[in-house]
């Protein structure tokens, strides 16, 4: 291998010593040799091929040729001059000692012949020079090819020498002789070497196929990415136009086949524009977040003030249609789907309303049912007639005895006091409200109606518990639940009506009927029965009843307060006297 490299290096050095001969050619004749003696000044400095003046060109490139040319020309002129002189001596006349006059016609013909021959020679020389120039061009082209091949060979030799040096460095100097032996026998190629080379060639071909497959895959991915990029650009511009902004200028991305040339300046401007818009959007988002927090606070405040707060909303499946025999009903159930709206009322009570979407209603919604999931009962305050309170209040004990005696002597009071005493007040069911909501124009009105009426019932019963508690603190009173039959006849839609029997120290016992809106609505309580013990005149009792009814009291406590005030007023102004001796009760017919 080393010897081969040495031979290659020697041959390369020989090739480096080669040089191209002068590639300029003579294309003109000296003006001194022109047949007509005319100076060719136009060609002295500018050659037709653009190579400069003839004399300068000859002096610079062919000094020996110019010298030989001038010597030959001088010898030729001298010889011709001698021949012409000898010819003229033959015509010398010794007698006259003169030469014959020259024949002008012959001289002119001779000059014309000479000019013709010189023109022929010049044309021949020009053709020859053209052929020489063409040959020189071919030689020049071959020389350039030769230089290229020589440069390639030089690079190959340098690469081989570099590989040889690396191999020697890695392999060490101990195997030099062995490598020289192998290099001397490298021409002995065996079949195993051929098989190994074929195997390597097959592996390289397989590798080439894999790389081509990967290249095609990458190109397909590039095309897909280009499509995605164009689609993303279009979507971005559409979103920007919808948002009232100008579309982005994507002309900075110049497409050249499957390759992309990125215009850094344009992309930088796009980035700057997007960053400014992003900062503006972030600022607007911050402002909207603050506004959202503000309005959330306002909404919570309104919920707290209004007493209604939405907790959740979830969809529910409609009732199973398999158990319905009628096809029309089954189709109606299948066409309806509902959801449950959970609300908190007055901060303590949970209301669940089931709404359904229906094609029969005008707005597509209707309330199916409503119920309160939290406890719906309010415990009644303890009566003042218990043993503990009676020990400290003999007056209250006597009033309770009065109530007992009245129940024995009056049939109406006996019926009232035979009812079950109230130990708790229960919020009525909301089925009546759901039924009434179906008669309204839209489901929104129905939902609003149910909410308003439910909160009114809750507030009414809470206020009634407080009212009855205060009533029992001031007067001897018993609270009774109205019989179911009486409730159905008076208020068939779940009104929480009750009756209260109350006695005062003036010897008067009153039966009060509490309406569904007591004690919030004026006139929601009225006197159903009044009875006086100890000699009260019935006309005076009727006057008291009429006077109290005209005042349209809200609750039993207000009724009893007005009654005691009215008795005191009548005693002071009209001279009424409270009976001290009880009269025997007279039965009613």
C-alpha positions in Angstrom: 0.0 0.0 0.0 2.8 2.4 0.9 4.6 1.7 -2.4 1.4 2.3 -4.4 0.9 5.6 -2.5 4.5 6.6 -3.4 4.0 5.8 -7.1 0.8 7.8 -7.0 2.5 10.8 -5.3 5.3 10.7 -7.9 2.9 10.6 -10.8 1.0 13.4 -9.2 4.2 15.5 -8.9 4.9 14.9 -12.6 1.4 16.0 -13.5 1.9 19.2 -11.4 4.9 20.1 -13.4 2.9 20.3 -16.7 2.0 23.8 -17.9 -0.1 25.0 -20.7 1.9 26.6 -23.6 1.2 30.1 -24.6 -2.4 30.3 -25.9 -2.1 33.5 -27.9 -1.9 33.5 -31.7 -0.6 36.0 -34.3 -3.5 37.4 -36.2 -1.9 40.3 -38.1 1.1 41.2 -40.2 3.5 44.1 -39.6 2.4 47.2 -41.3 5.8 47.5 -42.8 5.1 44.4 -44.9 1.8 45.6 -46.1 1.7 45.4 -49.9 0.4 48.9 -50.3 2.6 50.3 -47.4 -0.5 51.4 -45.5 -0.3 51.6 -41.8 -2.8 49.4 -40.0 -3.1 51.7 -37.0 -6.6 50.5 -36.1 -5.2 47.0 -35.4 -1.9 48.2 -33.8 -3.4 48.5 -30.3 -6.7 46.6 -30.5 -6.7 43.0 -31.8 -9.8 41.5 -33.3 -9.7 38.9 -30.5 -9.2 41.6 -27.9 -5.6 40.6 -27.1 -3.9 44.0 -27.5 -1.3 45.4 -30.0 0.6 43.0 -32.3 4.2 44.3 -31.6 3.6 44.4 -27.8 2.1 41.0 -28.0 5.1 39.6 -30.0 7.7 41.3 -27.8 6.1 40.0 -24.6 5.3 36.4 -25.7 7.5 35.5 -28.7 10.7 37.6 -28.7 12.7 34.9 -30.5 10.1 34.5 -33.2 10.1 38.3 -33.8 13.8 38.4 -34.0 13.9 35.5 -36.6 11.1 37.1 -38.6 13.0 40.4 -38.9 16.2 38.7 -39.8 14.5 36.7 -42.6 12.7 39.8 -43.8 16.0 41.7 -44.0 17.8 38.9 -45.9 14.9 38.6 -48.3 14.9 42.3 -49.0 18.7 42.3 -49.6 18.5 39.4 -52.0 15.7 40.9 -54.0 17.6 44.2 -54.1 20.7 42.6 -55.4 18.8 40.6 -58.0 17.0 43.8 -59.2 20.4 45.6 -59.4 22.0 42.8 -61.4 19.0 42.7 -63.8 19.3 46.4 -64.3 23.1 46.1 -65.0 22.3 43.9 -68.0 20.4 46.7 -69.6 23.3 49.3 -69.2 24.3 51.1 -72.4 28.1 51.7 -72.2 27.9 54.0 -75.2 25.4 56.4 -73.7 26.4 55.5 -70.3 22.7 55.3 -69.3 20.1 52.8 -68.2 16.9 52.3 -70.1 13.9 54.1 -68.7 11.6 51.9 -66.7 8.3 50.8 -68.3 5.6 52.2 -66.2 3.0 49.8 -67.5 5.1 46.8 -66.6 5.8 48.2 -63.2 2.1 48.7 -62.5 1.3 45.2 -63.6 4.1 43.8 -61.4 2.8 45.8 -58.4 -0.7 44.5 -59.0 0.5 41.0 -59.3 2.5 41.4 -56.1 -0.5 42.8 -54.3 -2.7 39.9 -55.5 -0.2 37.4 -54.3 0.2 39.1 -51.0 -3.6 39.1 -50.5 -3.7 35.4 -51.2 -0.9 34.8 -48.8 -2.7 36.9 -46.1 -5.9 35.0 -46.6 -4.1 31.7 -46.3 -2.3 32.9 -43.2 -5.6 34.1 -41.7 -7.3 30.7 -42.3 -4.3 29.0 -40.8 -4.4 31.2 -37.8 -8.1 30.6 -37.3 -7.5 26.8 -37.4 -4.7 27.3 -35.0 -6.9 29.3 -32.7 -9.6 26.6 -32.8 -7.0 24.0 -32.0 -5.8 26.2 -29.1 -9.3 26.5 -27.7 -9.6 22.7 -27.8 -6.3 22.3 -26.1 -7.3 24.9 -23.5 -10.5 23.0 -22.7 -8.6 19.7 -22.4 -6.1 21.4 -20.2 -8.9 22.6 -17.9 -10.3 19.1 -17.7 -6.8 17.8 -17.0 -6.4 20.3 -14.2 -9.7 19.2 -12.6 -8.8 15.6 -12.8 -5.4 16.4 -11.4 -7.0 18.2 -8.4 -9.3 15.3 -7.8 -6.4 12.9 -7.9 -4.5 15.1 -5.5 -7.4 15.0 -3.0 -7.7 11.2 -3.4 -4.0 10.7 -2.8 -4.1 13.0 0.2 -7.1 11.1 1.7 -5.3 7.8 1.2 -2.2 9.1 2.8 -4.2 10.4 5.7 -6.0 7.1 6.2 -2.7 5.3 6.0 -1.3 7.6 8.7 -4.3 7.0 10.9 -4.1 3.3 10.5 -0.4 3.3 11.4 -1.1 5.4 14.5 -3.9 3.0 15.7 -2.2 -0.2 14.6 1.3 0.6 16.0 4.6 0.0 14.3 5.0 -3.7 15.1 2.7 -4.8 12.3 4.4 -2.7 9.6 6.0 -5.7 7.9 2.8 -7.7 8.1 0.9 -4.8 6.5 3.5 -4.5 3.8 3.2 -8.2 3.0 -0.6 -7.9 2.9 -0.3 -4.9 0.6 2.1 -6.8 -1.6 -0.5 -9.6 -2.0 -3.7 -7.4 -2.1 -4.3 -8.5 -5.7 -4.9 -12.1 -4.5 -8.7 -11.8 -4.0 -10.4 -15.0 -2.9 -14.1 -16.0 -3.2 -14.7 -15.4 0.5 -13.6 -11.8 -0.1 -16.0 -11.5 -3.0 -18.8 -13.0 -0.9 -18.0 -10.7 2.0 -18.1 -7.7 -0.4 -21.4 -8.9 -1.9 -22.8 -9.2 1.6 -21.6 -5.8 2.5 -23.1 -4.5 -0.8 -26.4 -6.1 0.0 -26.4 -4.6 3.5 -25.7 -1.2 2.0 -28.5 -1.6 -0.5 -30.9 -2.6 2.2 -29.7 0.4 4.2 -30.3 2.6 1.2 -33.9 1.3 0.8 -34.5 1.9 4.5 -33.2 5.4 4.3 -35.2 6.1 1.2 -38.3 4.8 3.0 -37.6 7.0 6.0 -37.0 9.9 3.7 -40.3 9.4 2.0 -42.0 9.2 5.4 -40.3 12.4 6.5 -41.4 14.1 3.4 -45.0 13.0 3.9 -44.8 14.3 7.4 -43.5 17.6 6.1 -46.4 17.8 3.7 -48.8 17.1 6.5 -47.2 19.7 8.7 -47.4 22.2 5.8 -51.1 21.4 5.5 -51.6 21.8 9.2 -49.7 25.0 9.2 -51.8 26.5 6.4 -54.9 25.3 8.2 -53.8 26.8 11.5 -53.0 30.1 9.7 -56.4 30.2 8.2 -58.1 29.5 11.5 -56.0 32.1 13.3 -56.9 34.7 10.7 -60.6 33.8 10.8 -60.6 34.0 14.6 -58.8 37.4 14.4 -61.3 38.7 11.9 -64.2 37.6 14.0 -62.6 39.3 17.0 -62.4 42.6 15.1 -58.6 42.4 14.5 -56.6 42.5 11.4 -55.3 39.1 10.0 -51.7 38.4 10.4 -49.3 38.8 7.5 -47.8 35.4 6.8 -45.8 36.4 3.8 -42.6 36.0 5.8 -42.8 32.3 5.2 -41.7 31.8 1.6 -42.4 28.3 0.2 -39.8 26.7 -2.1 -40.9 23.2 -2.9 -40.8 21.1 0.3 -38.4 23.5 2.0 -39.3 26.7 4.0 -37.1 29.7 4.1 -38.0 31.8 7.2 -37.8 35.5 7.0 -36.6 36.4 10.5 -37.6 40.0 10.3 -41.2 39.3 9.3 -41.6 36.5 11.9 -40.1 38.8 14.6 -42.7 41.4 13.7 -45.5 38.8 13.9 -44.2 37.6 17.3 -44.1 41.2 18.5 -47.6 41.7 17.3 -48.9 38.5 19.0 -47.1 39.4 22.2 -48.7 42.8 22.3 -52.1 41.3 21.6 -51.5 38.6 24.3 -50.6 41.3 26.8 -53.8 43.2 25.9 -55.9 40.0 26.2 -54.3 39.2 29.6 -55.1 42.7 30.7 -58.7 42.3 29.5 -58.9 38.9 31.2 -57.7 40.4 34.4 -60.3 43.1 34.2 -63.0 40.5 33.4 -61.9 38.4 36.3 -62.2 41.4 38.7 -65.6 42.1 37.2 -66.6 38.5 37.6 -65.5 38.5 41.2 -67.5 41.8 41.7 -70.6 40.4 40.1 -70.3 37.1 41.9 -70.2 39.1 45.2 -73.2 41.1 44.1 -75.0 37.9 43.1 -74.2 36.2 46.4 -75.5 39.4 48.2 -78.7 39.3 46.1 -79.1 35.6 46.9 -78.6 36.3 50.5 -81.0 39.2 50.5 -83.5 37.5 48.3 -83.3 34.2 50.2 -82.7 32.0 47.1 -79.4 30.4 46.2 -78.9 27.8 43.4 -76.9 24.9 44.7 -76.8 22.5 41.8 -78.5 21.2 38.7 -78.3 17.7 37.4 -80.1 15.8 34.7 -82.3 12.8 35.5 -83.9 10.1 33.4 -87.6 10.2 32.9 -89.8 7.5 34.3 -89.5 4.1 32.8 -91.8 3.7 29.8 -91.7 -0.1 29.9 -94.4 -0.3 32.6 -96.7 2.0 30.7 -99.2 0.0 28.6 -100.6 2.8 26.5 -98.4 3.6 23.4 -99.3 7.3 23.5 -98.3 7.6 27.2 -95.1 5.7 26.5 -94.2 8.0 23.6 -95.0 11.0 25.8 -92.7 9.8 28.5 -89.9 9.0 26.1 -90.1 12.5 24.6 -89.7 14.1 28.0 -86.4 14.4 29.8 -85.8 16.3 33.0 -83.4 17.7 35.4 -83.4 18.5 39.2 -82.8 22.0 40.3 -81.6 22.3 43.9 -81.9 25.6 45.7 -81.4 26.9 49.3 -84.2 29.0 50.7 -83.6 31.5 53.5 -80.2 30.0 54.2 -81.6 26.9 55.9 -84.1 25.0 53.8 -83.3 23.0 50.7 -85.8 22.9 47.9 -85.7 20.4 45.0 -87.7 21.1 41.9 -87.9 18.5 39.1 -88.4 20.1 35.7 -88.9 18.3 32.4 -88.7 19.3 28.8 -91.9 18.8 27.1 -93.1 19.5 23.5 -96.6 20.3 24.7 -95.6 23.4 26.7 -95.0 26.7 25.1 -91.4 27.3 26.3 -90.5 23.6 26.4 -90.3 23.3 30.3 -92.7 22.4 33.0 -92.4 21.7 36.8 -93.2 18.1 37.6 -92.8 18.2 41.4 -91.3 20.2 44.2 -90.4 19.2 47.7 -88.4 20.5 50.7 -85.7 18.0 51.7 -84.7 19.6 55.0 -86.9 19.1 58.1 -90.3 20.8 57.6 -91.5 20.9 61.2 -91.2 23.7 63.9 -91.6 22.7 67.5 -94.3 24.5 69.5 -93.3 26.4 72.6 -94.1 24.8 76.0 -97.5 25.7 77.5 -97.6 27.8 80.6 -100.0 25.4 82.3 -97.2 22.9 83.3 -96.5 22.3 87.0 -93.2 24.2 87.1 -94.7 27.4 85.9 -97.9 27.0 87.9 -96.0 27.0 91.2 -94.7 30.5 90.5 -97.8 32.0 88.9 -101.1 31.3 90.7 -102.9 33.7 88.3 -101.9 31.6 85.3 -103.2 28.5 87.2 -106.6 30.2 87.8 -106.8 31.1 84.1 -106.1 27.5 83.1 -108.9 26.4 85.5 -111.1 29.0 83.8 -110.4 27.4 80.4 -111.3 24.0 81.8 -114.6 25.3 83.2 -115.4 27.0 79.9 -114.8 23.8 78.0 -117.3 22.1 80.2 -120.0 24.8 80.0 -119.8 25.8 76.3 -120.4 23.4 73.5 -118.4 25.3 70.8 -115.4 25.6 73.1 -115.8 22.0 74.0 -115.5 21.0 70.3 -112.5 23.2 69.8 -110.7 22.0 72.9 -111.4 18.4 72.2 -109.1 18.6 69.2 -105.4 17.5 69.3 -103.1 20.0 70.8 -100.4 21.3 68.6 -96.9 20.1 69.5 -95.3 21.2 66.2 -96.0 23.1 63.1 -95.3 21.5 59.7 -94.7 23.1 56.4 -97.5 21.9 54.1 -96.6 19.9 51.0 -96.0 21.9 47.8 -98.2 19.8 45.5 -100.9 22.5 45.4 -98.3 25.1 44.3 -97.1 22.7 41.5 -100.6 22.3 40.3 -101.3 26.0 40.3 -98.0 26.7 38.4 -99.2 24.7 35.4 -101.9 27.3 34.8 -99.4 30.1 34.3 -98.1 31.3 30.9 -94.6 29.9 31.1 -92.4 27.7 33.2 -90.4 30.7 34.4 -93.5 32.2 35.9 -94.3 28.8 37.5 -90.8 28.5 39.0 -91.0 32.0 40.4 -94.5 31.4 41.8 -93.4 28.2 43.6 -90.3 29.9 45.0 -92.2 33.0 46.3 -95.0 30.9 47.8 -92.7 28.4 49.4 -90.6 31.1 51.1 -93.9 32.8 52.1 -95.0 29.7 53.9 -91.7 29.2 55.6 -91.6 32.8 56.8 -95.2 32.6 57.9 -94.7 29.5 60.0 -91.5 30.7 61.5 -93.2 34.0 62.5 -96.2 32.0 63.9 -94.0 30.0 66.1 -92.5 33.2 67.5 -96.0 34.7 67.8 -97.4 31.7 69.7 -94.4 31.7 72.0 -95.0 35.3 72.9 -98.7 34.6 73.3 -98.1 31.9 75.8 -95.7 34.0 77.8 -98.5 36.7 78.3 -101.7 34.8 78.3 -103.1 31.4 79.1 -103.5 29.8 75.7 -103.9 26.4 74.1 -103.1 25.7 70.5 -105.1 23.1 68.6 -104.7 21.6 65.1 -107.7 22.0 62.9 -109.4 18.7 62.1 -108.7 17.2 58.7 -112.3 17.5 57.7 -112.4 21.1 58.6 -109.1 21.7 56.7 -110.5 20.1 53.6 -113.6 22.2 53.7 -111.9 25.5 54.6 -108.6 25.2 52.7 -108.1 22.1 50.6 -104.6 23.0 49.5 -102.4 22.4 52.6 -103.0 25.6 54.5 -101.5 25.4 58.0 -104.7 26.6 59.8 -104.8 26.4 63.6 -107.2 27.4 66.5 -106.1 29.1 69.6 -108.1 29.3 72.8 -107.0 32.1 75.1 -108.3 33.5 78.4 -107.8 36.9 80.1 -108.1 38.0 83.6 -111.3 40.0 82.8 -113.1 36.7 82.7 -113.3 36.4 78.9 -112.2 33.4 76.9 -111.6 33.8 73.1 -111.3 31.2 70.4 -109.1 32.5 67.5 -108.9 30.9 64.0 -105.4 31.4 62.5 -105.4 31.5 58.7 -102.6 30.2 56.4 -100.9 33.6 56.3 -101.1 34.4 60.0 -99.3 36.4 61.4 -97.9 38.2 58.3 -101.0 39.3 56.5 -103.6 41.7 58.0 -106.9 40.0 58.7 -105.4 36.5 58.7 -106.7 35.9 62.2 -110.3 36.3 63.4 -112.4 35.5 66.5 -114.5 32.4 65.9 -115.9 32.2 69.5 -116.0 34.5 72.5 -117.4 33.6 76.0 -117.5 35.6 79.2 -117.8 34.1 82.7 -118.8 35.9 85.9 -121.8 37.8 84.4 -120.6 39.3 81.1 -123.4 40.6 79.0 -123.6 39.0 75.6 -124.2 42.3 73.8 -121.0 43.7 75.2 -119.1 40.6 74.1 -120.5 41.1 70.5 -119.4 44.7 70.6 -115.9 43.6 71.6 -115.9 41.0 68.8 -117.0 43.5 66.2 -114.5 46.2 67.3 -111.6 43.7 67.2 -112.6 42.3 63.8 -112.6 45.8 62.3 -109.0 46.3 63.3 -107.9 43.4 60.9 -105.2 42.1 63.2 -102.2 40.1 62.0 -101.8 37.6 64.8 -103.4 36.3 68.1 -101.1 38.4 70.2 -102.3 41.5 68.6 -105.9 40.4 69.0 -105.6 39.8 72.7 -103.7 43.1 73.2 -106.4 45.0 71.4 -109.1 43.2 73.4 -107.6 44.1 76.8 -107.0 47.7 75.5 -110.6 47.9 74.3 -112.0 46.6 77.7 -110.0 49.2 79.6 -111.1 51.9 77.2 -114.8 51.0 77.6 -114.4 50.8 81.4 -112.9 54.3 81.3 -115.2 55.9 78.8 -118.5 54.1 78.9 -118.4 52.9 82.5 -118.3 49.2 81.9 -118.0 47.1 85.0 -116.2 43.8 85.0 -118.5 41.2 86.7 -117.2 40.1 90.0 -119.8 37.3 90.6 -119.9 34.6 88.0 -123.2 33.8 86.3 -124.2 30.4 85.5 -123.6 29.6 81.9 -126.6 29.5 79.6 -126.8 26.9 77.0 -127.0 27.7 73.4 -130.0 26.6 71.4 
